[in-house]
Amino acid sequence: MTRPTTAQELRTGCCQCGNIAYEVTGTPDDPHLCSCEHCTLLSGSPAMAWVGFRRETLTWTGPGGEPTWYSTWPTLRRGFCPRCGTHLVSVAESAEMIMVTTFSLNEQSGLDPVGHSFREAAVPWMAIALAPDPLHQ
């Protein structure tokens, strides 16, 4: 897996319509796919791609300010654009990391998924070309 070379690398991202935009700095962590029932319903696809950054490094920069928040678990909320519906982030109440949807980033280089959460829930026709699940080796 290729990681950015500097700890302070700046990445930018936005929703489809550009109303909600953000920038994030630092080393990306845990790029992965997720096939939980929430991610598949929210995305309308067999998995969502996520990558984590330290929570304090994310700044909302677009004209729409912060996204609209929706709680999918008692301690987990997800941010999306109220205008176009693009899902951008997921954050747990006490987490140090905020998860960003990989494809909301303007540049995805070096963010190849290294894991797959809820892979057992993935649709059977989805070929998963990732390293074996370390929990089931």
Secondary structure, DSSP 8 states (H G I E B T S, - for coil): ----SSTT-EEEEE-SSSSSEEEEES--EEEEEE-SHHHHHHHTSS-EEEEEEEGGG-EE-STT-S-EEEEEETTEEEEE-TTT--EEEEEETT-SEEEEEGGGBS--TT----EEETGGGS-TT----S---GGG-
